[in-house]
Amino acid sequence: MSAPAAGPVLQTVPIDLIDEPDLPMRQSFDPQAMEELVISIRANGVIQSLALVRNGERYRVAAGHRRSIAARIAGLKEVPAAVYPEGTPLEEVLKVEENSRRERVNPADEALYFAKLLAERCGEDVFKLCALTGQKQSYVEGRLNLITGFEEVFLALQNRRINLAVAVELNKYKDHGFMLIDLETAIETGATARYIVRLRTQREHLFEHYPQTPPPPGAAPDYQMPPPPRQVCAVCGEGHDPWNLDVIYLHRGGPCKKILERALGPGAAGGE
């Protein structure tokens, strides 16, 4: 049985001797939250100690990256810290635990962090990554799956334009074009994950009567795809790049379609 990891020593550390993490988990910080933290530190000092790992004559941040940056901005000369010995196996566990309990790290940043650990320290072994970070396999793989999804979804998540639940549902789309349309809807309207599920289900329903497997080689298909609808603006009647057009949902029956046609002219509501 391996010996337990050595515990930390509580001490005050000069801030000029503290270096950033070798592999920071966060790629971005919420500006307002950072400003509030700086104000708090100026008024009260650093209340919660940083977790540092000794690195020769210097120290490396394991947990408390935000606090270390805010302390520098606030002009502090030294900070309280729990200092772990050099080479401690707890460094990545401390980092993940810290970010899970404080300002929530952006899931896209977390995915990049896990991917880098997986490649550089775990030999592409997810089980080793889970042991290194102290996280469940489902959690780690969920973050890694964000990287293998649609690039546009990942960037929107990283830029905080959509939340994690919406990103997960958008990555389930089979059609890239439909995904782009509904991603824009989510960004512009703040649509929930449940609404994205509804949109995806409606779009998949449109094609469910077409065969899912190709016909045998040389055999003519026994179906014909309908021609694509003419995509024009309902107001000016001019054709445009389809990604420049918004989708308008109308009831097939009832007065809705007639009301739009009276307002915009015949054919405006899909009468062509």
Secondary structure, 3 states (H helix, E strand, C coil): CCCCCCCCEEEEEEHHHEECCCCCCCCCCCHHHHHHHHHHHHHHCCCCCEEEEEECCEEEEEECHHHHHHHHHHCCCEEEEEEECCCCCCHHHHHHHHHHHCCCCCHHHHHHHHHHHHHHCCCCCHHHHHHHHCCCHHHHHHHHHHHHCCHHHHHHHHCCCCCHHHHHHHCCCCCHHHHHHHHHHHHHHCCCHHHHHHHHHHHHHHCCCCCCCCCCCCCCCCCCCCCCCCCECCCCCCECCHHHCCCCCCCCCCCHHHHHHHHHCCCCCCCC
